[in-house]
Amino acid sequence: MRRYFPVLALVLAACGPGVYTRAEVVYAEPAQYEYVAPVDQVVVVTRDVLVRRGYVVYRVQDDGPTRVIWARRGDDEVVRVFATRTGQRVLIRGLREMRDRGRHKGWARQGKADEVVGDIDVRLRAVAH
């Protein structure tokens, strides 16, 4: 039980009011998909999928070996897709957050962006074949 306390503390600290979930929390989670593809190709496909789903991509950020693609739909929904290079592979993780207009007035994590990451997976598999 003792070894879980630091992870729990990190998760609770990352979800504080008024801020987005910290990237370190997302990196600690297992990747949703893994590909042998250039990270630039993954970013292009991700941007295309997000735009087709009605999002506006407003930032592509380098964070060490990771590219973070930020997209917004309206004023209340943000999706971040993390494409992490590990050697010849690219690991994909997605995160969906909604504006919390309640007591905290910040951003609340809504879980993984499964529908977006699923579409990215379909597109990348089609390109690979």
Contact map, one row per residue, 1 for C-alpha under 8 A:
111110000000000000000000000000000000000000000000000000000000000000000000000000000000000000000000000000000000000000000000000000000
111110000000000000000000000000000000000000000000000000000000000000000000000000000000000000000000000000000000000000000000000000000
111111100000000000000000000000000000000000000000000000000000000000000000000000000000000000000000000000000000000000000000000000000
111111110000000000000000000000000000000000000000000000000000000000000000000000000000000000000000000000000000000000000000000000000
111111111000000000000000000000000000000000000000000000000000000000000000000000000000000000000000000000000000000000000000000000000
001111111100000000000000000000000000000000000000000000000000000000000000000000000000000000000000000000000000000000000000000000000
001111111110000000000000000000000000000000000000000000000000000000000000000000000000000000000000000000000000000000000000000000000
000111111111000000000000000000000000000000000000000000000000000000000000000000000000000000000000000000000000000000000000000000000
000011111111100000000000000000000000000000000000000000000000000000000000000000000000000000000000000000000000000000000000000000000
000001111111110000000000100000000000000000000000000000000000000000000000000000000000000000000000000000000000000000000000000000000
000000111111111000000000100000000000000000000000000000000000000000000000000000000000000000000000000000000000000000000000000000000
000000011111111100000000000000000000000000000000000000000000000000000000000000000000000000000000000000000000000000000000000000000
000000001111111100000000000000000000000000000000000000000000000000000000000000000000000000000000000000000000000000000000000000000
000000000111111100011100100000000000000000000000000000000000000000000000000000000000000000000000000000000000000000000000000000000
000000000011111110111100000000000000000000000000000000000000000000000000000000000000000000000000000000000001100000000000000000000
000000000001111111101000000000000000000000000000000000000000000000000000000000000000000000000000000000000000000000000000000000000
000000000000001111100000000000000000000000000000000000000000000000000000000000000000000000000000000000011111000000000000000000000
000000000000000111110000000000000000000000000000000000000000000000000000000000000000000000000000000000011110000000000000000000000
000000000000001111111000000000000000000000000000000000000000000000000000000000000000000000000000000000000110000000000000000000000
000000000000011001111100000000000000000000000000000000000000000000000000000000000000000000000000100000000111100000000000000000000
000000000000011100111110110000000000000000000000000000000000000000000000000000000000000000000000000000000001100000000000000000000
000000000000011000011111110000000000000000000000000000000000000000000000000000000000000000000000000000000000000000000000000000000
000000000000000000001111111000000000000000000000000000000000000000000000000000000000000000000000000000000000000000000000000000000
000000000000000000000111111100000000000000000000000000000000000000000000000000000000000000000000000000000000000000000000000000000
000000000110010000001111111110000000000000000000000000000000000000000000000000000000000000000000000000000000000000000000000000000
000000000000000000001111111110000000000000000000000000000000000000000000000000000000000000001010000000000000000000000000000000000
000000000000000000000011111111000000000000000000000000000000000000000000000000000000000000000000000000000000000000000000000000000
000000000000000000000001111111000000000000000000000000000000000000000000000000000000000000000000000000000000000000000000000000000
000000000000000000000000111111100000000000000000000000000000000000000000000000000000000000000000000000000000000000000000000000000
000000000000000000000000001111110000000000000000000000000000000000000000000000000000000000001000000000000000000000000000000000000
000000000000000000000000000011111100000000000000000000000000000000000000000000000000000000111000000000000000000000000000000000000
000000000000000000000000000001111100000000000000000000000000000000000000000000000000000000111100000000000000000000001000000000000
000000000000000000000000000000111110000000000000000000000000000000000000000000000000000000111000000000000000000000000000100000000
000000000000000000000000000000111111000000000000000000000000000000000000000000000000000011110000000000000000000000000000000000000
000000000000000000000000000000001111100000000000000000000000000000000000000000000000000011100000000000000000000000000000000000000
000000000000000000000000000000000111110000000000000000000000000000000000000000000000000111000000000000000000000000000000000000000
000000000000000000000000000000000011111011000000000000000000000000000000000000000000000111000000000000000000000000000000000000000
000000000000000000000000000000000001111111000000000000000000000000000000000000000000000111000000000000000000000000000000000000000
000000000000000000000000000000000000111111100000000000000000000000000000000000000011100001000000000000000000000000000000000000000
000000000000000000000000000000000000011111110000000000000000000000000000000000000000000000000000000000000000000000000000000000000
000000000000000000000000000000000000111111111000000000000000000000000000000000000000000000000000000000000000000000000000000000000
000000000000000000000000000000000000111111111100000000000000000000000000000000000010000000000000000000000000000000000000000100000
000000000000000000000000000000000000001111111110000000000000000000101000000000000010000000000000000000000000000000000000000000000
000000000000000000000000000000000000000111111111000000000000000000000000000000000000000000000000000000000000000000000000000000000
000000000000000000000000000000000000000011111111100000000000000000000000000000000000000000000000000000000000000000000001001100000
000000000000000000000000000000000000000001111111110000000000000000001000000000001000000000000000000000000000000000000001000000000
000000000000000000000000000000000000000000111111111000001000000000001000000000000000000000000000000000000000000000000000000000000
000000000000000000000000000000000000000000011111111100000000000000000000000000000000000000000000000000000000000000000000000000000
000000000000000000000000000000000000000000001111111110000000000000000000000000000000000000000000000000000000000000010011000000000
000000000000000000000000000000000000000000000111111111111000000000000010000000000000000000000000000000000000000000010000000000000
000000000000000000000000000000000000000000000011111111111000000000000000000000000000000000000000000000000000000000000000000000000
000000000000000000000000000000000000000000000001111111100000000000000000000000000000000000000000000000000000000000000000000000000
000000000000000000000000000000000000000000000000111111100000000000000000000000000000000000000000000000000000000000010000000000000
000000000000000000000000000000000000000000000000011111110000000000000000100000000000000000000000000000000000000000000000000000000
000000000000000000000000000000000000000000000000011111111000000000000011100000000000000000000000000000000000000000000000000000000
000000000000000000000000000000000000000000000000011001111100000000000011100000000000000000000000000000000000000000000000000000000
000000000000000000000000000000000000000000000010011000111111000000001111000000000000000000000000000000000000000000000000000000000
000000000000000000000000000000000000000000000000000000011111000000000111000000000000000000000000000000000000000000000000000000000
000000000000000000000000000000000000000000000000000000001111100000011110000000000000000000000000000000000000000000000000000000000
000000000000000000000000000000000000000000000000000000001111110000111100000000000000000000000000000000000000000000000000000000000
000000000000000000000000000000000000000000000000000000000011111000111100000000000000000000000000000000000000000000000000000000000
000000000000000000000000000000000000000000000000000000000001111111110000000000000000000000000000000000000000000000000000000000000
000000000000000000000000000000000000000000000000000000000000111111110000000000000000000000000000000000000000000000000000000000000
000000000000000000000000000000000000000000000000000000000000011111100000000000000000000000000000000000000000000000000000000000000
000000000000000000000000000000000000000000000000000000000000011111100000000000000001110000000000000000000000000000000000000000000
000000000000000000000000000000000000000000000000000000000000011111110000000000000111100000000000000000000000000000000000000000000
000000000000000000000000000000000000000000100000000000000001111111111000000000000111000000000000000000000000000000000000000000000
000000000000000000000000000000000000000000000000000000000011111001111100000000011110000000000000000000000000000000000000000000000
000000000000000000000000000000000000000000100110000000001011100000111110000000011100000000000000000000000000000000000000000000000
000000000000000000000000000000000000000000000000000000001111100000011111000001111000000000000000000000000000000000000000000000000
000000000000000000000000000000000000000000000000010000111110000000001111100001110000000000000000000000000000000000000000000000000
000000000000000000000000000000000000000000000000000000111100000000000111111111100000000000000000000000000000000000000000000000000
000000000000000000000000000000000000000000000000000001110000000000000011111111000000000000000000000000000000000000000000000000000
000000000000000000000000000000000000000000000000000000000000000000000001111110000000000000000000000000000000000000000000000000000
000000000000000000000000000000000000000000000000000000000000000000000001111110000000000000000000001000000000000000000000000000000
000000000000000000000000000000000000000000000000000000000000000000000001111111000000000000000000011000000000000000000000000000000
000000000000000000000000000000000000000000000000000000000000000000000001111111100000000000000001111000000000000000000000000000000
000000000000000000000000000000000000000000000000000000000000000000000111100111110000000000000001110000000000000000000000000000000
000000000000000000000000000000000000000000000000000000000000000000000111000011111000000000000111100000000000000010000000000000000
000000000000000000000000000000000000000000000000000000000000000000011110000001111100000000000111000000000000000000000000000000000
000000000000000000000000000000000000000000000100000000000000000000011100000000111110000000011110000000000000000000001000000000000
000000000000000000000000000000000000000000000000000000000000000001111000000000011111000000111100000000000000000000000000000000000
000000000000000000000000000000000000001001100000000000000000000001110000000000001111100001111000000000000000000000000000000000000
000000000000000000000000000000000000001000000000000000000000000011100000000000000111110001110000000000000000000000000000000000000
000000000000000000000000000000000000001000000000000000000000000011000000000000000011111111100000000000000000000000000000000000000
000000000000000000000000000000000000000000000000000000000000000010000000000000000001111111100000000000000000000000000000000000000
000000000000000000000000000000000000000000000000000000000000000000000000000000000000111111000000000000000000000000000000000000000
000000000000000000000000000000000001110000000000000000000000000000000000000000000000111111000000000000000000000000000000000000000
000000000000000000000000000000000111110000000000000000000000000000000000000000000000111111100000000000000000000000000000000000000
000000000000000000000000000000000111111000000000000000000000000000000000000000000011111111110000000000000000000000000000000000000
000000000000000000000000000000111110000000000000000000000000000000000000000000000111110011111000000000000000000000000000000000000
000000000000000000000000000000111100000000000000000000000000000000000000000000001111000001111100000000000000000000001000000000000
000000000000000000000000010001111000000000000000000000000000000000000000000000001110000000111110000000000000000100001000000000000
000000000000000000000000000000010000000000000000000000000000000000000000000000111100000000011111000000000000000111011000000000000
000000000000000000000000010000000000000000000000000000000000000000000000000000111000000000001111100000000000111110000000000000000
000000000000000000000000000000000000000000000000000000000000000000000000000011110000000000000111110000000000111110000000000000000
000000000000000000010000000000000000000000000000000000000000000000000000000011100000000000000011111000000011111000000000000000000
000000000000000000000000000000000000000000000000000000000000000000000000000111000000000000000001111100000011110000000000000000000
000000000000000000000000000000000000000000000000000000000000000000000000001110000000000000000000111110001111000000000000000000000
000000000000000000000000000000000000000000000000000000000000000000000000000000000000000000000000011111111111000000000000000000000
000000000000000000000000000000000000000000000000000000000000000000000000000000000000000000000000001111111100000000000000000000000
000000000000000000000000000000000000000000000000000000000000000000000000000000000000000000000000000111111000000000000000000000000
000000000000000000000000000000000000000000000000000000000000000000000000000000000000000000000000000111111000000000000000000000000
000000000000000011000000000000000000000000000000000000000000000000000000000000000000000000000000000111111100000000000000000000000
000000000000000011000000000000000000000000000000000000000000000000000000000000000000000000000000001111111110000000000000000000000
000000000000000011110000000000000000000000000000000000000000000000000000000000000000000000000000001110011111000000000000000000000
000000000000000011110000000000000000000000000000000000000000000000000000000000000000000000000000111100001111100000000000000000000
000000000000001010011000000000000000000000000000000000000000000000000000000000000000000000000000111100000111110000000000000000000
000000000000001000011000000000000000000000000000000000000000000000000000000000000000000000000011110000000011111000000000000000000
000000000000000000000000000000000000000000000000000000000000000000000000000000000000000000000011110000000001111100000000000000000
000000000000000000000000000000000000000000000000000000000000000000000000000000000000000000000011100000000000111110000000000000000
000000000000000000000000000000000000000000000000000000000000000000000000000000000000000000001111000000000000011111000000000000000
000000000000000000000000000000000000000000000000000000000000000000000000000000100000000000000111000000000000001111111000000000000
000000000000000000000000000000000000000000000000000000000000000000000000000000000000000000000100000000000000000111111100000000000
000000000000000000000000000000000000000000000000000000000000000000000000000000000000000000000000000000000000000011111110000000000
000000000000000000000000000000000000000000000000110010000000000000000000000000000000000000000100000000000000000011111111000000000
000000000000000000000000000000010000000000000000000000000000000000000000000000001000000000011100000000000000000011111111100000000
000000000000000000000000000000000000000000000000000000000000000000000000000000000000000000000000000000000000000001111111110000000
000000000000000000000000000000000000000000000000100000000000000000000000000000000000000000000000000000000000000000111111111000000
000000000000000000000000000000000000000000001100100000000000000000000000000000000000000000000000000000000000000000011111111100000
000000000000000000000000000000001000000000000000000000000000000000000000000000000000000000000000000000000000000000001111111110000
000000000000000000000000000000000000000000000000000000000000000000000000000000000000000000000000000000000000000000000111111111000
000000000000000000000000000000000000000000001000000000000000000000000000000000000000000000000000000000000000000000000011111111100
000000000000000000000000000000000000000001001000000000000000000000000000000000000000000000000000000000000000000000000001111111110
000000000000000000000000000000000000000000000000000000000000000000000000000000000000000000000000000000000000000000000000111111111
000000000000000000000000000000000000000000000000000000000000000000000000000000000000000000000000000000000000000000000000011111111
000000000000000000000000000000000000000000000000000000000000000000000000000000000000000000000000000000000000000000000000001111111
000000000000000000000000000000000000000000000000000000000000000000000000000000000000000000000000000000000000000000000000000111111
000000000000000000000000000000000000000000000000000000000000000000000000000000000000000000000000000000000000000000000000000011111
